[in-house]
Amino acid sequence: MAKVVNAEVYFVASPFVDDDGIADYLRSIGAEWQSNAASGDDFLMEVAGRVCYKSFGTELNKNLTRVRDDNAEYLGNIIKSGHGRILEHINCSFIIHNVSRVFTHEFITHKVGTTQSQESLRFVRLDELRVYVPDVMKKYNMDEYFLRKMQELEEWQREMSLMFKLDEKSFEEKKIITSAMRRLAPMGLCTTVMWTANLRAIRHILEQRTNRHAEEEIRKVMDQVGSIMQERFQVVFEDFSRNDIGEWKAKYAKV
């Protein structure tokens, strides 16, 4: 039976900071500087910003009369000023599980500051179809019909596997046949994708793809992303608020 699922978003990675490399650079410019950053990500963004202005202390740049010592205050000022470039140094990786190929076909249009790796149906046999049931199907009592048609498509995949005697084939032949069989798989088939994006791109996509006019499944996925980011990057996403219909809006949208 076709399995009904909902999207799951897992935060799996962000940059590793090489403390020795940072220390070597600071020694080379004669800076005695320490940060009170709460995380390596916040620390790296602060370093990127200070590199631009050589603001590891007022003694390094005679144009400066003061510098902000607190990491949260420093990054908060960057956000308010709209200097989003330093956010591009922090890449976050997510595994987005149980999303349809309707979702991935739309989501792949976000190219700048992102990359994706998706489960390949050239290699993965479809012996079970996992599906997301759109809300409109439930609203009009069409969910049972929807699932019945998905079940038929799942049965086609199993039937073809038997007709091709797929288990008896070499791996190379399996690839060729599996690739052909996927042409009878629906766009609504759920899959898994790893998505990596920098913080600046995530801010933009979060606001764009939770808009009330965005596609339903994308809105639900990005709503999860928004909650994760506001918890993990409290300063960078502090200016975001979520309204009653799930739209995430940034106070400083020009970042």
C-alpha positions in Angstrom: 0.0 0.0 0.0 1.3 3.5 -0.9 2.6 5.0 2.3 1.4 8.5 3.4 4.3 10.6 4.8 5.0 14.2 5.8 8.3 16.1 5.2 11.0 15.8 7.8 13.9 18.3 8.0 17.2 17.5 9.7 20.0 20.0 10.3 23.2 18.0 9.7 26.1 20.3 9.3 27.6 23.8 9.4 31.3 24.9 9.1 34.1 23.6 11.2 36.4 26.5 12.4 40.1 25.9 12.5 41.1 27.8 15.6 44.8 27.4 14.9 44.4 29.0 11.5 42.5 32.0 12.9 45.2 32.4 15.6 48.0 32.3 13.1 46.3 35.0 11.0 45.8 37.2 14.1 49.4 36.9 15.1 50.5 37.8 11.6 48.7 41.2 11.8 49.7 41.8 15.4 46.2 41.5 16.8 45.4 40.4 20.3 41.7 39.6 20.0 39.2 37.3 21.5 35.5 36.7 20.8 32.7 35.8 23.1 30.8 34.1 20.3 28.4 31.4 21.4 29.2 29.2 18.5 31.8 28.5 15.8 29.4 29.8 13.2 28.9 33.2 15.0 32.6 33.4 15.5 33.4 32.8 11.8 30.9 35.5 10.7 32.4 37.9 13.1 35.9 37.2 11.8 34.7 37.7 8.2 33.3 41.1 9.2 36.3 42.2 11.1 38.6 41.2 8.2 36.8 43.7 6.0 37.4 46.6 8.3 40.5 45.4 10.1 38.5 45.9 13.3 40.2 43.4 15.6 41.0 46.5 17.7 41.2 50.3 17.2 45.0 50.1 17.1 45.1 48.2 13.7 43.0 50.8 11.7 43.5 54.4 12.6 40.2 55.3 11.1 38.5 53.5 13.9 37.8 55.1 17.3 35.8 52.2 18.8 34.8 48.6 18.0 32.0 46.5 19.2 33.4 43.8 21.5 30.2 41.7 22.0 29.6 39.1 19.3 25.8 39.3 19.4 25.9 43.1 19.2 28.4 43.0 16.4 26.4 40.5 14.3 23.1 42.3 15.1 24.6 45.5 13.7 25.6 43.7 10.5 22.1 42.5 10.0 20.6 46.0 10.7 23.1 47.5 8.3 22.2 45.1 5.5 25.8 43.8 5.1 24.7 40.3 4.3 27.9 39.3 2.5 29.5 37.8 5.6 26.5 35.5 6.0 27.6 33.7 2.9 30.6 32.2 4.7 28.3 30.0 6.7 26.9 27.0 4.9 24.2 24.9 6.5 23.3 21.4 5.3 19.9 19.8 5.8 18.6 16.3 4.9 15.0 16.9 3.7 13.2 13.6 3.8 9.9 12.5 2.5 9.3 15.4 0.1 7.8 14.9 -3.4 9.5 15.4 -6.7 7.0 18.2 -7.1 8.8 19.9 -4.3 12.3 19.2 -5.6 11.5 20.3 -9.2 10.5 23.7 -7.8 13.2 23.9 -5.1 16.0 23.3 -7.5 15.3 26.7 -9.1 17.1 28.3 -6.1 20.7 28.2 -7.5 22.5 31.1 -5.9 24.3 30.1 -2.7 22.8 26.5 -2.7 23.5 23.0 -3.8 21.4 19.8 -3.7 22.0 16.0 -3.9 18.9 13.9 -4.5 18.1 10.3 -4.3 18.6 8.8 -7.7 15.8 6.7 -9.2 18.3 5.3 -11.7 19.8 3.3 -8.9 16.9 3.1 -6.3 14.2 0.6 -7.1 10.6 1.8 -6.5 9.0 -1.1 -4.6 7.2 1.3 -2.3 5.7 4.7 -3.2 5.8 7.2 -0.3 3.5 10.1 -1.0 2.5 13.4 0.5 -1.2 14.0 0.3 -1.9 17.7 -0.4 -4.4 19.5 1.8 -6.8 20.2 -1.0 -7.3 16.5 -1.6 -8.5 16.1 2.0 -10.6 19.3 1.8 -12.6 17.8 -1.1 -12.6 14.2 0.3 -10.4 13.1 -2.6 -7.6 11.6 -0.4 -8.9 8.1 -0.7 -9.1 8.4 -4.5 -5.6 9.9 -4.5 -4.1 7.0 -2.5 -5.9 4.4 -4.6 -4.3 5.8 -7.8 -0.9 5.9 -6.1 -1.4 2.3 -5.1 -2.0 1.4 -8.8 1.3 3.1 -9.8 3.1 1.2 -7.0 1.7 -2.1 -8.3 2.9 -1.2 -11.8 6.5 -0.9 -10.4 6.3 -4.2 -8.7 4.8 -5.9 -11.7 7.5 -4.6 -14.0 10.2 -5.8 -11.6 8.8 -9.3 -11.9 8.4 -9.1 -15.6 12.0 -8.0 -16.1 13.2 -10.6 -13.5 15.1 -7.7 -12.0 16.6 -9.6 -9.1 18.4 -11.9 -11.6 20.1 -9.1 -13.5 23.6 -7.7 -13.1 23.9 -4.3 -11.4 24.6 -2.6 -14.7 21.5 -4.1 -16.2 19.4 -3.2 -13.1 20.5 0.5 -13.6 19.2 0.5 -17.2 15.9 -1.1 -16.3 15.3 0.9 -13.2 15.9 4.1 -15.1 13.3 3.0 -17.6 10.8 2.0 -15.0 10.9 5.4 -13.3 9.2 6.9 -16.3 6.0 5.4 -15.0 6.5 6.9 -11.5 4.5 9.9 -10.5 5.9 13.4 -9.7 4.2 13.0 -6.4 6.6 10.2 -5.4 8.4 11.2 -2.2 12.2 11.3 -2.1 15.1 12.5 0.0 17.4 15.4 -0.8 20.4 16.9 1.0 20.3 20.7 0.7 23.2 23.0 1.5 22.8 26.8 1.5 24.5 29.8 3.0 22.8 31.9 5.6 22.1 34.8 3.3 20.4 32.5 0.8 18.4 30.8 3.5 17.1 34.2 4.7 15.9 35.0 1.2 14.4 31.6 0.5 12.7 31.4 3.9 10.8 34.6 3.2 10.0 33.8 -0.4 8.9 30.2 0.0 6.8 30.7 3.1 4.7 33.4 1.4 1.0 32.5 1.3 1.2 32.2 -2.5 4.1 29.7 -2.5 3.4 26.0 -3.1 2.0 24.2 -0.1 4.6 21.5 0.4 7.5 24.0 0.1 5.8 26.3 2.6 5.7 23.4 5.1 9.3 22.4 4.6 10.6 26.0 4.9 8.5 26.5 8.0 10.5 23.7 9.6 13.8 25.3 8.3 12.8 28.7 9.8 12.2 27.1 13.2 15.6 25.3 13.1 17.5 28.4 12.0 15.9 30.7 14.6 16.9 28.3 17.3 20.5 27.7 16.0 21.3 31.1 14.7 19.5 33.4 17.1 21.2 36.6 16.2 21.1 36.2 12.4 17.4 35.2 12.4 16.3 37.3 15.3 14.6 39.8 13.1 12.3 37.2 11.6 8.7 36.8 12.8 6.2 34.2 11.8 2.5 35.2 11.4 -0.6 33.1 12.0 -0.6 31.6 8.5 3.0 30.5 8.6 4.7 33.4 6.7 8.2 34.2 7.9 9.1 37.9 7.4 12.4 39.6 8.0 12.5 43.1 9.6 15.8 43.7 7.7 14.8 42.2 4.3 17.7 43.8 2.4 20.3 41.6 4.1 
